[in-house]
Amino acid sequence: MTKTMKIIIGSVVLIAIGLGGGLFYRHEKQVAMQQEMIEIVRSKEATDIFEYGIQKLDSQAFTKESIIQNYSVDESTIEHNPLGGINVTLFINHDKDLYIFFILDKDNGKLTDNGGGNSANLEKLLAHRHKQ
């Protein structure tokens, strides 16, 4: 094997190691960021935002008379919003057709509700209730 061939093979091996290490680092960084977002969504501060938003939709929320009896966080929907913040979806009454999505963001170190919306099915239920 010639000296030139050894240099080429050595260079290819070093590039492959560098790329592999870079990909591993990037993956680990994404995993850490996802875990941080999950912890934020599970926080008391986020729970307060969710429950306040739900009670704005259904003033009797979490009572026997309400449409919204309970909610659960769909952790598979937790993701970084391209414009900043965290997207998350809540399922209402264990029904995947009834949901609310939030965009959580930090403003001066405080977690805030930065938008979101509701499923059409939930909107229909709430509108029907308000007509009665």
MOZI-V767730 format. One record per backbone hydrogen bond with DSSP energy under -0.5 kcal/mol. CO is the residue of the C=O (numbers start at 1). NH is the residue of the N-H. Records with the same first field share a line. If there is no record, write none. Layout:
CO->NH + NH
This chain:
2->6
3->7
4->8
5->9
6->10
7->11
8->12
9->13
10->14
11->15
12->16
13->17
14->18
15->19
16->20
17->21
18->22
19->23
20->24
21->25
22->26
23->27
24->28
25->29
26->30
27->31
28->32
29->33
30->34
31->35
32->36
33->37
34->38
35->39
36->40
37->41
38->42
39->43
40->43
43->47
44->48
45->49
46->50
47->51
48->52
49->53
50->54
51->55
52->56
53->57
54->58
58->61
60->63
63->66
67->69
68->62
70->93
72->91
73->75
74->77 + 89
75->78
79->87
81->84
85->81
86->104
87->79
88->102
89->74
90->100
91->72
92->95
94->96
95->92 + 98
97->99
98->92
99->119
100->90
101->117
102->88 + 104
103->114
104->86
105->112
107->110
110->107
112->105 + 114
115->103
117->101
119->123
120->124
121->125
122->126
123->127
124->128
125->129
126->130
127->131
128->132
129->132
